[in-house]
Amino acid sequence: MKKVLITGANSYIGTSFENYIKENYPDDYIVDTIDMMDEHWNQKSFVGYDAVFHVAGIAHSDNGKISDEKAKLYYAINTDLTVETAIKAKSDGVKQFVFMSSAIVYGKSAPIGKKKVITKESSINPANCYGDSKIRAEEGIKSLCDNDFNIVILRSPMIYGKGSKGNYPILAKFAAKTPIFPYVNNERSMLYIENLCEFVRLMVENNENGIFWPQNDEYVNTSSLVQMIANVKGKKILLIKGFGWALIILSYVCGLVNKAFGNLSYDKELSKYKTNYCVVSLEQSIKKTEL
């Protein structure tokens, strides 16, 4: 039986992983959580754990320029705390450190009408201090890797599921309220929370090491996603073509437009793993999220 310590209490991903393991693999893993807001967290022992799953961090919720104080907080939590936690894990004899990074390290979504497909050759190009704080954390923990201490970095795309935050619930609100929605031909990678949890479990089970890019089996078109959500909710929504030009103009004054309708996807080959981790299809995931 493997022991996993989640560093970061009450996080969406951490709580979801703990519940997923309890429901599906109760006899195979012990999962504990430590609150990183406790100023004495580093006095608690990590001894005896096979893996530390580090989910503590500040999510990106800002658009445009942010204050110097907020920028410092990103680096203090997303970078410095991550490295400090990894150092402690290694010192206490933990075998593996799993870090939640993000696709944001590759920069923003491509604007409407332009493709952006991430491959292994794609350059790191963070567009803000959130992305930069994640990259600096990656660099800080990679140097700790050796034969006795494996580092797993997960550069996940948008994560969604019941109770998630971010762009998905915004789109779900549109699906519930509007009878019409603009059709835009875009392509995005997404990752359902249970598929992420299964992927993390496999990382721990196989004591993996390296950078990984998990995503759902299916790409997502934003307009079709909204229609799918509406259908699950028992609503009818009409997708109307011809509004792309208006959204392009709107994107110059509202960053959320390209976040929703822009293009950002991982090459499918990049996300393949030796064991299937997409335990829930896109259609099933929408039903489980909305019902």
Steps between C-alpha positions, in 0.01 A plus 500: 500500500647833393475817705439838334517837672304787343660834581221755487176461693156570354626534143269383222758265349630367830154433643388340173804270496443391859133424431584320175744270675259428787221413257704294252816371671431498875721195566797610290588846628503710814447870425561773756490878469704774662391864522773719353340812648614376839823686568639191672438264205870439446537368853276205416665180385469372142678179596328183382325649197569359155391817320417862567231646274555876515187694410544807721514815290326813380290446189511755221191720530632838386459669165733780400755667725523389862654671801859441610366352823290242314793413274721438804230275644496288182874441531490447877227234479529347154881500485667531839252286695513230231878477511507508880244218514696288253820550697327385818347200323842390376660560839232285670558211261193534277554318170300726267377860471203571270452866406198658334634739240290635212469543125530872575880457488461502119333839507148613419253336265538586134243761394182403317580360158861401577623155600718421800596136538757416767758231418818386673689754293281794609684775683421610852363852480306611810294811437457605863648457846266207571651300215849620590451396864409148384806475275730619777350239729562232235861608465548507876372148562654332194844558647403283799434192286734203545487119516319511833267793438279523192335821381173499305386826339145511365439776245125460494254687278176641642365269771127471553241299688226543756591790726791621287584866449632689200354528150288185502235622750477827305419307183253284694313814611470610136369156410231525766380851414543583131298349212768598246878486503765597242666216313878529479719232346765453767684212666595467865646233724321439828537252783211359702578479870456122527732446204758718674458304824553170318808642329646613834428155645693341214789739556519387863439133427780489242729738688534707183747778433490784246266751338152387392216658303173320589179590316163350410482268201282754319577860406233756585332760283372775731172553319425130480591465867244763597239323289590168665462653846163647401378164375595334828308770685196436280537831317509572129761734368551620143855551376523792259785548255626835379586665832871421489586853388314651797681272745834588342431869558381428855815302571707818481323641805410180685762234564235243589393475135818332381515291818160360406504502118872498421703192411728305731541126469757232569607268222336163573834319486628724778233377740519126437588275793565128519179451698163656421416777744197651328248301700218742414410620149425863419126438476496305826707766673248773413217289639691427820586868537153639438264237648 
